[in-house]
Amino acid sequence: MPFPANAQKESALVLFSGGQDSATCLAWALAHFGRVETMGFDYGQRHAVELDCREALREGMRHQNPLWAERLGMDHTLALGALGDISETALTRDAEIAMAEGGLPNTFVPGRNIIFLTFAAALAARRGIRHIVTGVCETDYSGYPDCRDDTIKAVQVALNLGMDARYVLHTPLMWINKAETWNLAEELGGHDLVTLINRESHTCYLGERTALHSWGHGCGKCPACELRRTGWEEYEAEKAHA
């Protein structure tokens, strides 16, 4: 569906984990929609510290942009412990991160994004929201099948049929890599927004926030940290040669 011409009169719900991607998506939504709410999920993830990062990011965006401060609405946190209970993954268990049988990393939580979007749609129905924004991406990611464009389009069809609605699922990062995601943040909010996301967001699968690197907090070794570091280094290199 084309982006609505009257988007600034409409509302959006952002799936907001507290990570780099979802923080960038929040800024994107605030730049486009008249009212924006956020939603996080506590499913027993090892890196649950990400949920604690959300308020600093929201407050930082409020402070940096008065218009965004007016547009930013409620934050919602939903407990989905059952998802962690039934998931035998390195994100929900104390296990070494590795490739699993079938070629997927064992950090893949089966059904996670499908479940998240379903609950987001249910909340959106109660809140009178039609637009749902998620930071999934199949350009620069860990190979999760529920991050693919085809999956999101299929979920949108299922939600609209099953709920007799006209939801639009937006994926601003679907076709860009991590360096381009930093560029998008800069386009949306300049250097201040890039610095905010770099310092306050959380990506590390192990929940490590002791060490602060040039690219942000993290263990520096897990796949999420490697993607974030590589993207930051590419972003910095592009700026240096611009």
C-alpha positions, 0 to 999 in steps of 0.5 A: 500500500502506498505511504499515506499522504495524510500520514501526519494525521494518522497514528503508528505503533512501533515495535520498540525493543531498545536496539539500534534498528527499532530506535531508528524506526521510532525516529522514522515514525516520529518524522512521518506520523502525527502520533506514535506509540511504542511497544516492547516485549519481555519474553525471557530474552538473555539481553532483557537489558534492552528493555531498560534502554527504551526510556532513555531513547524515548526521552532523548528523542523528546529532548532533541526534537520538540515536534517529536516530543508532541508526537510521542505517545504511550509506551507499552510492555507486554510479558510473553514469558511463554515464548521463552518457555517453549523456545530452546534457543541461545537467546532464551537459554544460557547456551553458546551461540552457534549454527543449528541444524537446518542452517539457521543460527540458534539465536533464532526464536521460532515465530517471534516476529509473527507473534510480536506483530499479532500482539501489536495488531491486537493492541493497535485495534484497542488504541485506534492505530492503523500503522505498525512499524517494525525494524526487520531487515533481510539485507544485513541480518542473521538469516531469520526467515521471519525477517523476510519481506515475504513473511511480513507481507503474508502477516499483513494479509493474515492480520487484515483478513483475520481482524477485518482491518486495514493495517499497514506494516511498515519496514523502513530498514528492509532493504538497507544494511547497518551502515545505511541504517546509521545514515538514515538516523543521521538524515532523520535527526542529525549527529545528535540522534546518531550519538543517542542511538549509539550510546543508549541503544542495546544490540548485544545478544549477551546483554553486555553493557559494561564496555562502551566501544566506538559503535556502542555497548556490547561484548564485541563477539556475538553476531549482533555485535559483529553486525553493529560494529561492521555497520558503524565502521562502514558508516564512519569510513563513508563519512571520512571519504565524503 
